[in-house]
Amino acid sequence: MIGLSPRGLFLALALLALGGCASFQTYRVAETEEKLVANCTYIDTVTAFSDMGPFQVHPILVDDARDKVLRRAEMLNATHVVWMGDYYFGGAALAYYCWE
């Protein structure tokens, strides 16, 4: 077993906590305006609802639908999305493939 001083243990735990807080999901799909995808290929309309649970007030769930829409657009090999609606309970976006 490795012997760590209390200060070293605190530093190791602090680094682990900061690493966990700093991690976030990045997407290969760009959020853009409709006029910028005029020459792109429309793939599909992607929708999702937040899993809000019984209380429906938890602030962490606000981005749940947004994340689901972006993940689904990636699974369709979309390069861009144009948001139609982005609300705390759900979201919808048009998915496009732009070759340039």
N, C-alpha and C positions, 0 to 999 in steps of 0.2 A: 504494500500500500504506500502511496506517495504521501509524504508528510507535508502539509501546507500550513503555513502560519495563518492565523485568523485574517490578517490583512490580505494575504494571497488568495485565500478562499473567497473573501469578499470581492476582490478584484475579478476573479474568475466568474463568479456569479453575476456581477455587474455587466461583464462583457457578454455573457450569454443572454442576459435580459435585454441589453441594447441590441444585440443581433436579432432577437425575436421581434422587437418593436420596429426595427428598420426594414424587415422583410415585407414586401408587398408584391402583388401580382402585376406583372407587366404583360402587355398584349402586343401582338404583331399587327393588330388592326388599328388603323388610324381613324380618329373621329374627325369628321369634316362636314362641310356644307354641301348642299345638293348641287349647286352650280359648279363645284369643283370635280364632280364625278359624272359630268355630262357625257364624256367620251368613254366611260367605263361600262362594264357588263353588269347588269343587275342580276343578282343571284336569288335572293329571297328576302322576305320580311321576317325578322327574328324577334320573337317576343319571349318574355319571362315574367314570372311573378315572384315577389319576395316571400320567403318562408318566414312569416312573421310570428308564428307561434300563438299561444293563447292570449297574450297581453297586447300585442300589436303596437307597442310603443318603444321598443328597444332601438336606440339610435344606430347600433352597429348593423342593423338589417336594412338601413336606407340604401346602401350600395350593393346589396345582395342581388337585386334584379339587374342592375347595371353590369355586374360581373358575369352573371349568367348569360346576358345578351352578348357580351364581348367574347366569352368562351365559345358560345354556339356559332358566332360569326367566324371565329378562327377555325372551327371544325368544318365549316363550309368552304374553307380556303379563301375567305373574303380578305381583301386588303384594306377596305374602307367601310365605315358605317356612317349613316346619316340618321340622327336621332329623330324619331317621330314624337316620342313622349318618354320622359324619364321622371317617374314619380316614386315615392317611398314604397308603394305597394306593387309596382311593376314598371316595365319599360318595353319599348318597341323601337326597332331601328331597321332601316333598309340596308342590306348588305350588298356590297359591290366588289367586283374584281377589276382592278386597274392594272394593266400590263406595263405601264411606264412609271 
